[in-house]
Amino acid sequence: MQSAGATIHPIGVQAVVHALLAAANAAGFAPSILESQPWRWRLTGNTLALHLDRTRIDHDVDVDGRLAIISCGAALHHARIALAAAGWRLTANRRADPADPDRLASLRLEERSPAEPEDAPLMGSIPLRRTDRTPVTGAPIAAGQLKAVTAAVRAEETSLHVLYPDEVLELARVASGGLPVASGPADRSTGAGPAGLADGRGATFALLYGHTDEPEDWLRAGEALSAGWLTATAAGVSVLPLSAAVEVVATRQAVQVMIGCVGYPYLLLRLGRATVAPSGPRRAPAAQTIDRR
């Protein structure tokens, strides 16, 4: 039995490389702002490092890059789930590297172990997960479904604040700059404008938030987004992220005050009963950027 933190011996190198490449490719299914996939991977030995790709950030939408880092967090969680479901024990390192500020995290494989049963449904949800922009109708999601999504988010050290109807109306007003909110199409690929609030009369709205507001927190929020979304997919719940209210400082601060300053808002989620179950995997994601050394 190999001790924790030990280097994987050459006899297992091929299996390690295969596992890490498969994890990076699974991450390609993760949601990202404007479908940009603002990340790249670097594979060295038994370690897969996640880097922010600043060339893929649209600074007109994502002024400070927080939505791009949230997207990277979602990719990181997808990779973690893929490795865990394949029976790999790993160590995740999210500490910032002053010498390489765009290196957000790394996953180091330790040894093979039995896959955890709870990872199987999440792995199965990765190719089935979809962004559902259709209006939500009918009854809200069940209390048990909401509890499962909330627990998945909390497991990733992020919190979920479920909004009351009057808070939804106030949030719509804040997100629209005080103007009346009109129904219409979403204006983000991962995240939508105020229209998403108007088109969800049977929806439950919940705010992802945390107690600090640093890049590592945004990364964690992305992991929580992935965990909650995959859990929702497995439970028959549709998800639409809404980012307009948190894209700029002024509206983020207004949202923070609106929820009683319990934390820093990262992203709003619209949850509803999925009207059509996924019939099969989505199209394969674009080839992932993976540097090997």
C-alpha positions, 0 to 999 in steps of 0.5 A: 500500500502506497503511503499518502503523498508518495510519488507514483512509481513508473509502473503506473505512469501510463495509467496516471497520464491516462487518468489525468488526460481523461479528467481534463477532457471531462472538465471540457463539459463544465459550464463557462461564461460565454462558452469561453472555457477560460482555462488550460491544463498543465500535466507534469508527472502525477499532477494536473495544474489548472491555469486561467487563460486571460486571452479568453476573458471578455472584459466588457462582460467580466471586468475583474475576471471573477466569472472566468475564475468561477468557470475555472472552478466548475472545470476543476470540480468536473475533473475532481469528480472524474478522477474520484469516480475512476477510483483515484485518491487525490490531493487538491491544492488551491493555494496561490502561487506568487510566481505564477498568479494564473495557476489557480489549483492543482490535482495530484494523484496519490493512489488507486482506491475504491470509487465512492458511491456518491461520485457515480451519479455526479459523473453520470450527470457530467455529459447530461448537464444542460443550461435550461433557458426556457421559462419555468412553469408548474410547481417549484422544485420539492424541498428534498431536491432543494436540500440536496442541491444546497448540501452539495454547494455547502460541501464545497465551502460555499453557501446558498441563500434562497430568495423570497419572492419580494427579494426576487423582485428587488433583485430584478430591479437592481439587475436592470438598473432600476428600470422595469424588467421585460421578458426576453432571451438570456444574454449570457451563456453562463449567466443571464440578464434580468429577463431570466428573473421575469421568465421563472414564475415557477422557479426557485431563485438562490444566490451563491455566496461566501464570507470572503471575496478573493480569487480562491473564493471565486474558484470555490464558488465555481466548484460549488456551482458544478457540485450543485448543478450536477446534483440538480441534473441527477435529481431532475432539476433544471438550472440557469445561472444569472450573472447580470446582478453580480457583474459590476461592483455597484450591483454586487454591493446592492445585492449584498445589502439586499440579502442582509450582508450575510456574505459576498454574492458570486452568482444567482441560480434559477432552479426549476423542475426539468420538463424534458429529461436529457435523452443523451449526452450533449455534443463533445466539448472542444478539445482541451488545452493541455500542456505536457511536461 
